[in-house]
Amino acid sequence: MSALKPPVSEADDSSGPLDAPVTLLEYGDYECPHCGRAFPIVHEVRKRLGARLRFVFRNFPLKEAHEHAEHAAEAAQAAGAQGRFWEMHEAIFRDQGHLEDRDLVARARKLGLDVTRFEQELETGVHAKKVRGDFRSGVRSGVNGTPTFFINGTRYDGSWELEPLLEALEAAAE
């Protein structure tokens, strides 16, 4: 079992209480079809566990296979800089087939973001360093594909179907 390197910190995009008994971390790629299939499962896990779960997402864009993944990750970070990371995260996963820059800007507009700022940050790569940092942390943690999950800092290699994942999280929460 691989350990998460570095551990979850304030620099991470997280949802849920900092002191939740269980933390689920996903290394994901916004263009990855497997991550797209995992998205509703993770969404349901988050709903069912509520305040007992802290969910963390780290970017692991497989840019050799997914040409839009890195820019989509930067778009999520640009939205996060305006306090709307999770809304953009969900919007991207709900429509993975549209990841061109114009699609990302349209999502930003729909979310009510400062679109000029959003576009400037995408064009200048303001958030590229964060995305690359997430990717490097994944490599250090033994991630070689997406999605890859960690539960309380330990790699979870079980099924990420709803029931097995819930069981693993429930066991870790106890």
C-alpha positions in Angstrom: 0.0 0.0 0.0 1.4 3.4 -1.0 1.3 6.4 1.3 0.1 9.8 0.2 3.0 12.2 -0.4 2.5 14.9 0.7 -0.3 14.5 3.1 -3.5 16.5 2.7 -3.0 20.2 3.5 -4.7 23.6 3.3 -3.3 23.9 -0.3 -5.6 21.1 -1.4 -9.1 21.5 -2.9 -11.2 19.9 -0.2 -14.9 19.7 0.8 -16.1 18.6 4.2 -14.9 19.1 7.7 -11.2 19.3 8.3 -11.7 17.0 11.3 -13.8 14.4 9.5 -13.1 10.9 10.6 -12.3 9.8 7.1 -10.6 11.6 4.2 -11.1 10.3 0.6 -8.6 11.8 -1.8 -8.9 11.3 -5.6 -6.2 11.9 -8.2 -8.3 12.6 -11.2 -8.2 13.7 -14.8 -11.1 15.8 -16.1 -11.0 14.1 -19.6 -10.6 10.6 -18.3 -13.7 8.4 -19.0 -13.0 6.3 -15.9 -13.0 9.5 -13.7 -16.2 10.4 -15.4 -17.7 7.1 -14.4 -16.3 7.5 -10.8 -17.8 11.0 -10.5 -21.4 10.1 -9.7 -20.2 7.3 -7.3 -18.0 9.8 -5.4 -20.9 12.3 -5.4 -23.1 9.6 -3.8 -20.5 8.7 -1.3 -20.1 12.3 -0.3 -23.9 12.6 0.1 -24.2 9.5 2.2 -21.3 10.1 4.5 -22.0 13.8 4.9 -20.0 15.5 7.7 -18.1 12.2 8.4 -16.2 12.7 5.1 -13.6 15.1 3.9 -13.2 14.8 0.1 -10.0 16.1 -1.6 -9.3 16.3 -5.3 -5.9 16.5 -6.8 -5.2 17.0 -10.5 -3.5 14.2 -12.4 -4.0 15.2 -16.0 -2.8 12.5 -18.4 -2.0 15.0 -21.1 -0.4 12.5 -23.4 -3.8 10.7 -23.7 -6.1 13.6 -23.0 -5.3 16.8 -24.8 -7.7 19.0 -22.8 -7.2 17.6 -19.3 -4.5 20.0 -18.2 -6.3 23.1 -19.3 -9.5 21.8 -17.7 -7.6 21.4 -14.5 -6.3 24.9 -14.8 -9.9 26.1 -15.4 -11.1 24.4 -12.2 -8.3 26.1 -10.3 -9.1 29.5 -11.9 -12.7 29.0 -10.8 -11.4 28.1 -7.3 -9.5 31.3 -7.2 -12.9 33.0 -7.4 -14.4 30.6 -4.7 -16.1 28.3 -7.2 -13.8 25.3 -7.5 -16.4 22.7 -6.7 -19.0 24.2 -9.0 -16.6 24.1 -11.9 -15.3 20.7 -11.0 -18.9 19.3 -11.2 -19.7 21.2 -14.4 -16.7 19.8 -16.1 -17.4 16.2 -15.1 -21.0 16.5 -16.0 -20.1 17.4 -19.6 -16.6 15.9 -20.3 -17.2 15.9 -24.0 -16.9 19.7 -24.2 -13.5 20.8 -22.9 -12.3 23.3 -25.5 -11.4 26.7 -24.0 -14.6 28.3 -25.3 -16.6 25.6 -23.4 -14.6 26.3 -20.2 -15.3 30.0 -20.6 -19.0 29.4 -21.2 -19.1 27.4 -17.9 -17.3 30.3 -16.1 -19.9 32.7 -17.5 -22.7 30.4 -16.4 -21.2 30.1 -12.9 -21.2 33.9 -12.6 -17.4 34.2 -12.5 -15.4 37.2 -13.5 -14.9 35.9 -17.1 -12.2 38.4 -18.0 -10.1 37.3 -15.0 -10.8 33.7 -15.7 -9.7 34.0 -19.4 -6.6 35.9 -18.4 -5.6 33.3 -15.9 -6.1 30.5 -18.4 -4.2 32.3 -21.1 -1.2 33.1 -18.8 -1.1 29.7 -17.0 -1.5 31.3 -13.6 -2.7 27.9 -12.2 -0.3 25.6 -14.1 2.1 25.4 -11.2 -0.6 24.1 -8.9 -1.7 21.5 -11.4 1.9 20.4 -12.0 2.4 20.2 -8.2 -0.6 18.0 -7.8 0.6 15.8 -10.6 4.1 15.5 -9.1 2.6 14.6 -5.7 0.7 11.8 -7.5 3.8 10.4 -9.0 5.5 10.5 -5.6 2.5 8.7 -4.2 2.7 5.9 -6.8 -0.2 7.1 -9.0 0.0 5.7 -12.5 -3.6 6.1 -13.7 -6.9 7.7 -12.9 -8.9 7.7 -10.9 -6.6 6.7 -8.0 -8.0 7.0 -4.5 -6.4 7.3 -1.0 -8.4 6.8 2.2 -6.9 8.5 5.2 -3.5 8.8 3.4 -3.3 5.2 2.3 -3.8 4.1 -1.3 -7.1 2.3 -1.9 -6.8 -0.3 -4.6 -10.3 -1.9 -4.1 -13.3 -1.4 -6.3 -14.5 2.1 -6.6 -18.1 0.9 -7.2 -20.4 2.4 -4.7 -20.9 -0.4 -2.1 -17.2 -1.5 -1.8 -16.0 2.1 -1.6 -18.6 2.9 1.0 -17.6 -0.1 3.0 -14.0 0.8 2.9 -14.8 4.4 4.0 -17.1 3.3 6.7 -14.4 0.9 8.1 -11.8 3.7 8.0 -14.2 6.1 9.8 -14.5 3.8 12.8 
